[in-house]
Amino acid sequence: MYIRIRVQEIGFSLDEAFQELRRASNSVGAVCTFTGLVRDFNDDAEVTGLFLEHYPEMTEKQLARIVDDACQRWQLMGVSVIHRIGALLPGDEIVLVAVAAGHRGEAFSACEFIMDYLKTQATFWKKEVAADGERWLTMRESDITAADRWQS
């Protein structure tokens, strides 16, 4: 099985990730991707930038555990998770989750599961830059609710 997990400052190529997963096996019948972007607003405030920090050893282990959990739940043929850190601007890609499976249902579910758990289980600290100053972001209740639904 193809697994790629990266935390990096540089951008990433959605097409490259797709092609790598597509080549994971001749049995791949579906590749599902999610790309998160930095928004130019949050909580009714204009956002001019976002800065992400992480603790490398901890974050990489958490991401690997999340991917392993997805692989235990679904019959996957490949997974790619790329999360950016450092200074980002509105419109920049911040995260990519891509999953290859035999069928679309597994690919969709696993992609959503990984993203839901990434938002709640992976340690990234996000500082938002706005016209009225900077603030550290906290986890949203909606992210916790989304991750909790997988607890069955």
C-alpha positions as CSV (number, residue, x, y, z in Angstrom):
1,M,0.0,0.0,0.0
2,Y,1.2,3.5,-0.8
3,I,1.3,5.9,2.1
4,R,2.7,9.4,2.0
5,I,2.6,11.7,5.0
6,R,4.3,15.1,4.9
7,V,4.4,18.3,6.9
8,Q,6.1,21.0,4.9
9,E,6.4,24.7,4.3
10,I,6.3,24.5,0.5
11,G,3.1,24.1,-1.6
12,F,2.0,20.8,-3.0
13,S,0.7,19.5,-6.3
14,L,-2.8,18.0,-6.3
15,D,-2.1,16.4,-9.7
16,E,1.1,14.8,-8.4
17,A,-0.7,13.3,-5.4
18,F,-3.5,12.1,-7.6
19,Q,-1.2,10.4,-10.1
20,E,0.8,8.7,-7.3
21,L,-2.4,7.3,-5.8
22,R,-3.7,6.3,-9.2
23,R,-0.6,4.2,-9.7
24,A,-0.8,2.6,-6.3
25,S,-2.5,-0.5,-7.8
26,N,-4.4,-1.5,-10.9
27,S,-7.3,-2.3,-8.6
28,V,-7.8,1.4,-7.7
29,G,-11.3,2.3,-8.7
30,A,-11.6,5.6,-6.9
31,V,-9.4,8.4,-5.7
32,C,-11.0,11.0,-3.4
33,T,-9.2,14.2,-2.6
34,F,-9.8,17.1,-0.2
35,T,-7.9,20.3,-0.4
36,G,-8.3,22.9,2.4
37,L,-7.5,26.5,1.6
38,V,-6.8,29.5,3.8
39,R,-9.9,31.7,3.8
40,D,-9.8,35.5,3.8
41,F,-12.4,35.7,6.6
42,N,-13.1,34.0,9.9
43,D,-15.7,34.9,12.5
44,D,-16.7,38.0,10.6
45,A,-13.1,39.3,10.5
46,E,-10.9,39.8,7.5
47,V,-7.9,37.5,7.5
48,T,-4.7,38.6,5.9
49,G,-2.6,35.6,6.8
50,L,-2.2,32.4,8.8
51,F,0.8,31.0,10.6
52,L,1.0,27.4,11.5
53,E,3.4,25.7,14.0
54,H,3.8,22.1,15.1
55,Y,5.9,19.8,17.1
56,P,7.4,17.5,14.4
57,E,7.8,14.2,16.3
58,M,4.4,14.4,17.9
59,T,2.5,15.7,14.8
60,E,4.0,13.1,12.4
61,K,3.1,10.2,14.9
62,Q,-0.5,11.6,15.2
63,L,-0.9,11.8,11.4
64,A,0.5,8.2,11.0
65,R,-2.0,6.9,13.6
66,I,-4.9,8.6,11.9
67,V,-3.9,7.1,8.6
68,D,-3.4,3.7,10.2
69,D,-6.9,4.0,11.8
70,A,-8.4,4.7,8.4
71,C,-6.6,1.7,6.9
72,Q,-8.0,-0.5,9.6
73,R,-11.6,0.7,8.8
74,W,-11.5,0.6,5.0
75,Q,-9.8,-1.4,2.4
76,L,-7.5,1.3,1.0
77,M,-4.8,1.1,-1.6
78,G,-3.2,4.4,-0.9
79,V,-3.3,7.5,1.3
80,S,-1.6,10.9,0.9
81,V,-1.7,13.5,3.7
82,I,0.2,16.8,3.2
83,H,-0.1,19.6,5.7
84,R,1.6,22.9,5.4
85,I,3.2,24.9,8.1
86,G,4.7,28.4,8.3
87,A,3.3,31.6,6.9
88,L,0.3,31.3,4.5
89,L,-1.9,33.8,2.7
90,P,-5.6,33.7,1.8
91,G,-6.1,31.3,-1.1
92,D,-3.0,29.2,-0.3
93,E,-3.5,25.4,0.1
94,I,-3.1,24.4,3.7
95,V,-3.9,20.6,3.6
96,L,-4.4,17.8,1.2
97,V,-6.0,14.4,2.0
98,A,-6.2,12.0,-0.8
99,V,-7.3,8.3,-0.6
100,A,-7.3,5.5,-3.2
101,A,-9.7,2.6,-2.8
102,G,-11.4,0.0,-4.9
103,H,-14.8,1.8,-4.7
104,R,-16.0,5.4,-4.2
105,G,-17.8,4.8,-0.9
106,E,-14.6,3.6,0.8
107,A,-12.6,6.5,-0.7
108,F,-15.1,9.2,0.3
109,S,-15.6,7.8,3.8
110,A,-11.8,7.4,4.5
111,C,-11.0,10.8,3.2
112,E,-13.7,12.4,5.4
113,F,-12.6,10.4,8.4
114,I,-8.9,11.4,8.0
115,M,-9.8,15.1,7.6
116,D,-12.2,15.0,10.6
117,Y,-9.5,13.4,12.8
118,L,-6.8,15.6,11.5
119,K,-8.8,18.6,12.6
120,T,-9.2,17.2,16.1
121,Q,-6.3,14.8,16.8
122,A,-3.3,16.3,15.1
123,T,-1.4,19.0,16.9
124,F,-1.1,22.1,14.8
125,W,-1.1,25.6,16.3
126,K,-2.7,28.2,14.1
127,K,-2.2,32.0,14.5
128,E,-4.5,34.1,12.4
129,V,-3.4,37.5,11.2
130,A,-6.1,40.1,10.8
131,A,-6.4,43.9,10.5
132,D,-7.2,44.1,14.2
133,G,-4.2,42.0,15.3
134,E,-3.2,38.3,15.7
135,R,-5.0,35.6,17.6
136,W,-4.4,31.9,18.2
137,L,-7.2,29.7,17.0
138,T,-8.9,27.0,19.0
139,M,-10.8,23.9,17.9
140,R,-14.3,24.4,16.7
141,E,-17.2,22.5,18.3
142,S,-18.3,21.5,14.8
143,D,-15.0,19.8,14.2
144,I,-15.3,17.8,17.5
145,T,-18.9,16.8,16.5
146,A,-17.7,15.7,13.1
147,A,-15.0,13.5,14.6
148,D,-17.3,12.1,17.3
149,R,-19.6,10.5,14.7
150,W,-16.8,8.0,13.8
151,Q,-16.7,6.6,17.4
152,S,-19.0,3.7,16.7
